[in-house]
Amino acid sequence: MSKIISPQILINFYKQGLFPMAENLSSNNVNLYRPKKRFLIPINTFHVPKKLFKLFKKSNYTYRLNNNFEHVISQCQLANRRDNGTWINDIILNSYINLYHYKMCHSIECYDENKLIAGLYGVHIGGSFFGESMFSIVSNTSKFCLLYLIAILKKNLFSILDSQFYNDHLTQFGAYELNNDEYLRKLKNTLNEKKNFAFIDDFHEVLSLIQPNSHKS
């Protein structure tokens, strides 16, 4: 049987502001991290670059929730990173697949006809969503998945979208760093919230939920 982190232990890590990562693909262990500053993506004030919004609106892709979670996380494990490494070893892979079966982990997926071309996955606890990883094989499609995720979180009144470490690429969406003490206070207030991670079938509704901030750039 594959080595995994149990769902209860994994969820408790997140509740304490911790998250696991492996040093590389072949590692037989995982490490726990708690950054001094947490990187959050705003939900209600999320900024959509005008050009990206137009591309998203004109695209003919389809989006699905949890249609093929295992494929998404497997592609994230194999995605090319700037440092040519991955923090998703088999322990992480199997632990989050297991967590998905407990309905506490979700994937947003982008399809060109029936071909999966992009996706992201993350953990859902209370009113918080912890973004873990994303991949794409077509330009901009992982960003499209992020836009869809924001619409879902906004409609369902989530409080936190946690991106963990600083990522310069995400600052275009208004992402910002928060001192860890402030983050933990904010996180604590969301843990007992009961928020439904419900998919939005109507693409026009998705557009309406993210459109108000789309004219800033």
Secondary structure, DSSP 4 states (H G I P E B T S, - for coil): ------HHHHHHHHHTT-EEE-SSTT-S--EEE--SEEEE--STT----HHHHHHHHH---EEEESSSHHHHHHHHHHS--TTS--S--HHHHHHHHHHHHTT-EEEEEEEETTEEEEEEEEEEETTEEEEEEEEESSTTHHHHHHHHHHHHHHHTT--EEEEES--GGGGGGT-EEEEHHHHHHHHHHHTT----------HHHHHHHHGGGTT--
